[in-house]
Amino acid sequence: MLFRTAADDRPYHLGPFPLETLPRDEGVAGEESRSSPVENSAPQPQGVLGRAARIYRDLYASLAEGEPAAKRAPIPDDPARRAVDIKGYAYFMNASQVGICRDGDEYAVVVLVEAERVPEPGNPARGWVEPAVGEVIDMRAAEIAVCLARHIRQLGFPARAHVAGNGKLDCERLAVLAGLAVRDGTALKNPFIEGRFALAAVTTSYELPVDKPLAREALKAKGLRYWLGINGAMSGRERNRRAKRATHLSRYPMEQVKRVERPTTLVLDDEVPRVPKRASFFDRALRGDLGEKAQAERNRFAFKQPHTAGMMAPMRSMVPLQGGNPSPQKAFLGDAAANSRAIKSLSYFLGADLTGICEIPAYAWYSHGQDGQEIRPYHKYAVVMLIDQEYDTMEGASGDDWISGAQSMRGYLRGAEIAGVMAETIRGLGHPARSQTNVDSDVLHIPLLLLAGLGELSRIGELVLNPFVGPRFKSVVLTTNLPLEPDRPIDFGLQYFCSHCTKCARECPCDAIPWGGKIMFNGYEMWKPDVERCARYRLTNSKGSACGRCMKTCPLNKVVTADGPLLTRIASWCGVNAMWLKPLLVPIAVKLDDWIGNGKRNPAKKWWLDLEIVDGACVVPKGVNQRDLDLSHKIDPAKQNMAVYPASMMPVPNDNSPQAVDRKAALAALAMMESPLQAKERKARGGPKPLHYVPTPPKAGAEAGKKPELANYGGVR
């Protein structure tokens, strides 16, 4: 309990509920065969949120069917190992429970999704949520089932998703046969879930082992062992802890974190340049700036694996839904504080993990879009949300192996869904709103994360760390003019911690994270990473898809819940509530983190099959990164060659032809960067901002290029 818990040894594919402990009754199958089938239908959606969720559910339903890949994947012959991958993927996508049964000549993978809590009376969000609970969980179940069906099709097997209102499959009967529910008259009951839940299923010829139906005695499963956490499953006491928190608060006690007026790193607001989307190194790779190899891999790097292939089409389909005109009938909501409470409750009901609000400074808007057109700021507020990239899967991974791309894309997909539904809801209430996603965003997320009080800048560089999930998240933003109450930045002592910890730099596979001190870059104080080196590695990683090794190995990559190790909970409390202890505790914590092996792979959490998509078909990859900790790796900061590309070295924003990077000049540019102290002294004496803060101007008289088409990413299904 001090360093580890039973959850560390729980196989991932068993899920968060201890279904494996429940009594089974094979005789139930005969009873179900005599019952009348119930059509998989859905009533008309109610209210603005219900209508918004229905739009997204229908989007998923349109992708329920498709042709399998022309070639079968080199998958294991053992059906049990196949089931680990299939169930693991469903749990990775946040299914509450998963079971498998036969449906005639096919197999059916049944997905159950539990509803989140309805906001309290007096919270404006209650009126949006209460009539839309079923619609929202149907949407979530549809998302999981469709991505799972697409994954199976990418393996070369037929598969179809069956979601509410789509198809005549009786999901209630299948849930009973798959051991997820007990029939009680005309109602279904789950042994662990008392509230509402939704069902969806995937039928396939892919051979899988079947689960047995539950015995009626399974409904008596909630006892002392459940309260304590049977077999390392989520405990009843942790579920109870979450249920007691107000719905506008996350599961983590962010209200305990110290709030400050300014971010804990220096930001020279009047000097931060607005930058174009064209300057992102992933965008530069797409345009050919990094050469032919990086350009070719940019079109497939994160989606060259079958789990991410399942997510690609839904992500693309959401882009046209991100914006739109508000309803002409404007609904009165409340004052800014009430609106903020409602918006946060709505975000958590839809599945966000942490949410903050801020006003959008001008420099947080991109200067030019992907098509080279100038972007003019159009909304006042940003609702910034974090999607946890999922601790247990990261525990089973090296950080840069074949699941790393899926971890990112799952976060982006879920974020796009949440922000999209929220924006649609706000527009339905008569207020302007737009979701800003990884596929199409007009704002930079990092400054908004800082201002919304969701974290501090870390040694990893252009990455924010949260006190409870560390760097293990993806962000999504909703912008709006709905009156909101901004949060304030936070201070949990991360600058001191990162100053005395170099673990992310030590474990970076391409030495892109600085070992030395901070500099001023484009108006920000930061540990500046070599983003070109990082981007090239993530794009061309031949033994994995993308990379998140810095997140994997960070000492703050932890789970802080009632089920977590005692030492983790104590350290987290001290880190947030007793920052005066940091000079004593940080050196110990850094050494202890290595000593207990945090950052190593945990075999119990490895659920996925290592496969690569080449020319539309899955093959055995040439290799798999299997890194653990490299305690001996060290670089002299004075000898670490780091390239920086300040605003003056960014590409022409409205020229989409290749503009090759000048790495030699970028290496030399490091010497031009001020230290934070030098920047403060210059500002104090009224000195002008550095010339390298001035962005490369657009090409005069040039017509903006077309917005690039999203790539097909290796013929995903």
N, C-alpha and C positions, 0 to 999 in steps of 0.2 A: 504493500500500500504506500510505502514511502516514495519509491521511485517508479513502480509499475503497478498495474491493476490487472484484474482478470480480463478486462477488455483488450489488453495488449495481445492476448493469446486467442481471442475469439476470431475464428475464420470469417473473413469479410462477407462471404456470400450467405452467411446465416442471417444477416441483417440486424437491425436495432432491437427487434422483439424476439423473445426466446421461443419461437414457434417450435423448435426442435424438442422442447420439453413437454409438449402437449400430448394427451392421449389420442389415439387414432381409432377409427372404426371403419373397416372396409365395407361393412354392410350398408353404410350410407349411400354408396354408389348405386345400389339396387333401388333404394327409395327414390333417389333423384331421377332414375330412368323412368319412373312412373309419374313424375310430376309434369305439369303442363309448362312448356317453355314460355318465358317472358321476353317480349321483344325489347331490344336494346334501344329504347327511345328516350327522348328528352322533351320536357315541356318548353314553351316559349320563355325566353329569358326575361327577367324582371329587373327594372331599374337601369341606371346608367352603367353601373359596374357589371351587372349581368349581361347587358348587351355588348359591352367591351370584351368580356371574357368569351362570349359566344363567337365573336369575330375571330379570335385567336384559336379557339377550339376548332372552328371550321377550317382555318388555315392548316392545322395539323391533319384534320380528317381528309383534306384534299391530297395528302401525301401518304395515305394509308396503304395504297397498293403500288406495285411496280414490278418490273422484271428483275430477276436475280442476276448477279454477275455471270458472265458466260462461262467462267471457270470456277470449279469448287476450290475453296481454300484448303491449304494443308493443315487440317484441324485434327485434334486427337480422336482416335477411335473410341476412347472411353467416354460414354455418355455422361458420366458423373463429372468429368473434367469440363465437358462442354457446359454443363449446368452451372459450374462455378463461374464461368465467363458470362453466361446469360443472366443468372441471378445477380451476379456482381455488378453487371452493367445497369440493371434496373435499380439496384440500391444506390449505385453511384449517381444515378439521375434523381435520387431522392424519393424513390418509392418507399412507402411505409412498410409494406409486406409484399412478398412475391411467392407464388406457388405454381406448380406445373401439373397438368392432368392430360388425359386423352380426350379428344373431341372427334369421335368417329375414327377415321384413318389418320388424323393429324394429331399433333401435340398442341396444347394451348398453354401459353405462359400468361398467367393472370396477375395483374398489377392492382394493388390496393393503395389508395392515397387518402390519408387522414386529413380532415379539415382543420385549419388553424382556428384560433379563438375569435369569436365575434367581439368587436369593441364594446366597451362598457356603455350603459345608458348615460346620455349627456355628451358623449363623443360624437361629433358630426359624422364620423365614418360609419357609425352603427347603421344609419339609414341607408348607406350605400351597400354595406356588406350583408346585412341580415337577409334580404331577399335573393342574394346572389351566391350564397354559400355553395349550393350544388353546382352552379354553373362554373365557378372557379375551380373546384376540385375535379370536375369533369375535364376541364381544360388541362389541368396538371397531369391527370391520368393519360389524356390523349397525347401530350408531349412525350411522356415516357414510352408509351406503347409504340408510337410512330417511330421514334428514334431507335427503339429496340428492333422493330420490324426491318427498318432500313439497314441496321447492322447485320442482321441475319441474311438479308438479301445480298449484302456485300460479300458475305461468306460463300455465296453461290447457291443458296437454298430459297425456295419460295417462302414468303411470309407476308401476312396481311394483318394490319392493326384493326381492331374493332373497338370503337369508342362510342360514347353516348350519342344517340341519334344517327349512327352510321353503321348500318348492317343489321341483320336479324339474329345475330348470335346472342344467346342467353348468358350474359356475363355473371348473373347471380348464380345460376346452376354451376357454371364453371368454377366460381369462387368456392362453392361448397365442395366440389370434387377435388379442388387443388389444396384443400386444407386451410382456407383463409377465413371461413365463416361457418356458422352453424345456423341451420334454418329453424326459426321459432315461429311456427304458423306461417304467415305470409311475409314475415320480416326476417332479415339476416342479422345475426349478431356476431361480433368479433370478441374473442376472449380478452383482449387488452384495450380495445378502443371503444369508449362509451358514446362518443359523439358521432357525427356524420362522416361517411367515407364514400369514395367513388371507386368504380371498377372499370378496368379496360383489359383487353386481352390481345395476344398475338397468336395466330394459328400458323403452323408451319409443319413441313415434313422433316425438319431438322430433328434427328432422334435425340431425346432427352429422357432422363429418369423422371418418373412421376411421383408426386407426393400423395399420401393417403388422406382421405377425408378426416375431419376432426370428429371425435366422439363428443356427445353432449356434455360430458363431464369437463371438457376443456373450458367451458364458460366459468368454471370455478378456479381459474388459474391465478388470480391475483391474491397472493398470500405474502408471507414474510419474505420468501426467497425472491419473489418478483420485486418487492420493495427494496431489497438489497442489491438486486442485479444478478439474475440467474445466468451462469455461464458467461459473464462479461457483457450481457446485453444491457441496454439502457435501463437504469433502475427506476422504480416507481417514485423514489424520492426526488430524482432529477426531474422527472416529468411534473411532479408536484411543485417543485421550486419554480419551474418555468410558468406553470399555470397561475401562480400567485402574483406574478409581475404584471403591472399595467400593460395594456396592449400597445401603447405607444413607446414602450421601452423594449430594447432588444433582450435576448436571453442573457446578455453580459451586462455587468453593472457599470456601464459607462458613466452613470450619474455620479460615481465616486471619484472619477478622474478629475484632476485639477484643471480648471478652465482659465485661460489667459487672454489678454486682449490681442496679442499678435502671435503668429507661429514662432516656435522656439528656434528657428533658423532665420537669419536675416533675409528679408525680401525688400528690395528697393522698388516699391510699387511704381514710382514715376520713371524708373529706368528699364523695367522689364519690357522687352520688345514683344510685339505681336508677331507670331511666326506662322508660316503657311503649312498646310497639311503636307505639302510637297517635301518638307524638310524631315519628316519622319523617316528613319532609316529603312523601315519596312516598305514605305512608299518609294524611297529612292531605289531600293532593290527592284521593285516592280517596274520602275521606269528604265532600268538598265544602268543606273549610276554605279552599281557595285560589280558590274561585269555579267557575262552571260550565265555563268553557273548560278550565281545568287538570284538572277532574274528568273531562271527556269525553276529553281527550288521555291521561290516566293509563291509560285502558283500552286504548291502542293505541300509545303513543309509541315503545316499543322494538321492537314487533312489526309496525310498519306498513311493513315491507319484506320481500320474499319469502324472503330467506335466513334471517332470524329466524323467519319464519312456519313454516319447516321444523322449528324446534326447540321450538316451544311445546307441542305435545301430549306429547312425551316428558318435558319438564320437569314438566308437570302430573301425568303418570302416576306419577312417582317419589315424589310427596309421601306417599302412603299407605305407602310402603316405608321411610320414614326411621327409624321406631322399631319397637319390638316387644319381646317377652320373650326373655330369653336361654334357651339350652338348659338343661334341668335337669342335664345331665351336664357338669360344669365340667372343662375340660382344664387340666392344669398346663402352664404355659408356661416361665417362668424368672424370674429376678430382674428388677427394674425396668429395669436397664440393658439386659439382653438383650431384654426386651419392647419397649423403645423402639427398639432397633436393628431388630428384626423389623418393627415397625409402619412405620418409615420406609422400609425396603426394600419393603414391600408397597405403600406409597403411590407410590413411584417406579415399581414394576413396573406399576401401574395407570395411570400417566400424570401424576402430580403433578410440578410443576417444582421446588418448594422446600417443605420440611416442617420444622416445629418443634413443640415440646411445652411446655406450661405447666400449672400448677395454675390453676383458675378462681377468681378473686376474686368475692366476692358481688356486687360492683357490675357485673360483666360479664354477669350474668343480667338480662334484661328483667324489669321488675316485674310487667307485665301483658301478656297475649297479645293477638292480634288480636280475640279474642272478649271482651276486657275482663276475663277471669279472671286472678287472681293466679298468677304463676309462682313456684314454690318450687324453689330449686336442687336438682338431683338427681344430678349427677355431679361428680367431683373433678378430672378431667384433661381437657384439650383438646388434640387433635392438629390443628394449624393448617396448612393447605396452600394454596399459591399456584398459580394456573393462569395461565401467561403469556398475555396477550392477543394475542400474535403480532406480532413486530417488523415483518416485511416488509409485512403488510397495513397496519399503522399508517403505514409509510413512504409508501404510496401514497395515504393519506387525508389530509384536512384536520384530522381529529379530531372534527369535528361535521357530517360529511356523511352519506350514506345507509348507510354500512357501520358507523358507530360503534355503533349498537345491537346489531348482529350480533356485534361484538367482545366486548361485555359478555355477551350471552346465551350465546355459545359457551363462555366461561369458566365461566359459572354452570352450564350443562348438563354440561360435563365434570366440574366439581367435584361436582355432585350425584351423578353416576354413581360417581366414585371414592369419595367418602365413604359413599355408600349401600352399595356392595359391601363396603367395609371394615367398616362397622357390622354388616352381615349376617354377615360372617365372624366377627367378634368375638363376636356373640351366639351363633353356632353353636358357639363354643368354650366357651360357658357364662358369658360376662361381659356385663354391660349395656353398651350403646352406642347412640348415636343420631347420625345425620348432621344437621347444622345448615346449611341451604342458604339461598340468597337468597329462595326462595319461602316457606320456613318455618323460621325459626331462633328459638330461645329465648335465644340469647346474642348480645351485641354482638361483632363481629369485631375492631374496631380495638384495644381493650385487649389482646386475646389475641394479636394480631399482634406487639405490642410486647413482651409478656412471653415469647412463644415465640422471641424473638430473630430475627425475620424482617425487621426494619427499624426506622426511626426516624420520628417524626412530621415532616412537611415543611411548607413554606410553603403548599402546596396546601390545607393545613388538616387536615380530618378524613380524612387519607389518609397511609398509611405508605409510605415509599420503601425499597426494597431496594438494597443496593450493586451488584447485578449485573443486575437487570431494572428498576431505577428504580420508577416508579409503575405500570408496564405489566402489571398483574395483577388478577385477581379472587380472592377468598379463599373457602374453604369450611372448615368446622370439623366435627370428629367429637368428641363428648364421651363419656367412658367412666369406669368405675371400675377398669378393668384397671390394675394397678400399673405406673406409668411413671416415667421419670427426666426431670424438666423440664430444658429448655434455659435459658440465661440471656439477658437482653437484650443488644443489641449497640451498639457505638459506632464508627461509621466517619466521624465528623466532619460529619454532615449538618447539625447546627445551625449550624455556622460557614458551611457552603456556602450554605444557604438564606438566611442572614442577609445574604449578599453577592450573592445572585442574585434577581432579580424577574421572570425570564422568564415563568413561568407566570402571574403577575399581569398582565404586559404583554400576553400573548396571549389571556387569557380573554375570550371574546366578550361576556360580560355583566358584566365588572368585579366578579366575586364573590370574588376572591382578594385579601387585604389586601396593600398596599404597605408598610405600617408594621411595627411590632414585635409581639411576642407579648403575649397577655393570659392570665388564668386564667379558664377557662370550665368550670363544673360540676366543679371540682377538677382540671382538666388545664391545663397550660401549653401553649399552641398559638397559631399564626397562625390566627385564627378567620375562616373564610369566611362570607359571607352566604349561608347554605344556602337561604333562601327564594328569593333571586334566581337561584341556581344551579338549583334544582329547577324553577322556572318556565321558565327557558330550555330546559332539557333536555326538559321535557314538551311545550312548545309550539313547539319548533324546526321551522319550516316548510320548511327547506331541508336537512333531514337527520333522522336518527333518533337521539335522545339527544345526548350530547356527551362527548368525552374529550380535548378540546383541550389541557388541562393536561398530560395524559400524553404526548400527541403531541410537545409542544414542550419538555418538561423535558430539560435537558442530560444527565440520567442515564438517559434512555430510549435505551439502547444494547444491543448484543449483544457480550458479552465471551466470545469463544471463540477457538480457534486460527485460525479463519477471519476474525476481525474485523480492522478496521484497526489497524495497529501503534500509532498514537497512542492509540486507545481502550484497548488492552491495557495500555500503559504508564501511562496516566492512572488506570485502574482499579487497577492494582497499587499505585501511589503513594497513591491515595486510601484504600486499605485498610491498607497496610503501612508507609506513611511519612506519618502524619497530621501530623507536625511541619512538613511542607512546605506545608500548606494555606494559611497566610497569604501565601505566595509564589505558589502555583499557582492558587488559586481565582479571583482576579481575571483571570488570563490565560485560564483555562479558560472562564470566563463569556463573555469577549469573543470568544475563538476559536470557541466554539460558534456564535455568530451569524455570524462571518466566513466559516466554511466552509458555512454554510447549513443546519445541523441544525434540523429542524422544518419544512423545505419539503417539498412533495409530490414524490414520485419516480414519474414516469409509468410506469416499468417494472413497478411493483408494483400498478398499478390493474387489478384483474381483474374486479370486479363490475359488473353493470349497475345503473344508477341508476333504480330503480323504486319507486313508492309504492303500497301497498294501500289502496284506497278502496272501501268497500262490498263487500269480498270479492274485488275484482278489481284487477289491477295497472294502473297508469296512469303516464304520464310526469309526474314531480313538477313543481310550479310553479317550482322552483329547486333549485340544488345549491350548498352552501357550498364555495367554492374558495379558502380562505384560505391564504396563505403567511405570512411573518413581517412583523409590524408594528413595525419598529424605532423609529418615532417616537412610539408611544403611551406616555404617561406620565401618572400621576395623583399629585397632592400627597397624601401620606397623611393630612394634616390635613383635607383636603377630601373624602376618600372616605367617603361615607355608607354605613355598614355596619350592618345589622340583626342583633341577636343575640337568641336566644330561650332564656334559661336555664331551669332546671328549674321555677322558679316561674311561667313563662309557657307551660308545656306544657299541652296539652289535658287534660281530664278523662279518665283512662285507660279508664274503663268506660262512656263515653258515645260511641256511634258516630254520633250526629247531628252535622250540621255545626257546627263551632266556629271561627268566622272568626278569622284571624290579625289581630293589631293591630300593623301595621308601624310606625306612629308610636311606639308604646310600645317596640317592639323597637329602633328607632333610638336612642331615649333611653336604653335599658338599657345601651348600650355604655359610657356614662360610669360605671356602677356597677361595672364589671369591675375587679378588682385587677390590678396587674402581678405577675409572678412574684416580684419583690423584695418588694413589699408583702405578698404572701401568706406568704412566708417570715418576714418580721418579725412579722406577726400571729400566726403559729403559735409563734414563739419566745417571745412574751410571753403566750401562753395565751389569745389572743382567740377568741371564738366564730366558727363558720363563717358566711359571709354568708347572709342570709335567702333570697337568690335561688337558693341551692343546694337549697332544700326543694321537692320536686316538688309539683305540683298534686295534691291528694288525690282518691281515687275518690269517686264520688257515693254517698252513704250510702243503703243499702237498695235500690239500683238493681239490676235484673237485667242481667247481662252480655248484650251483643248477640251475635248469631250471628257466627261466623267468616265473613268475606266470601268469596263465591265468586270464584275466579280468573276474570278477564274473558276473553272469547273473542278479544280483540285483533284486531278487524277481520275476523272470519270466516276465519281462517287454515285452510289445508288440511293 
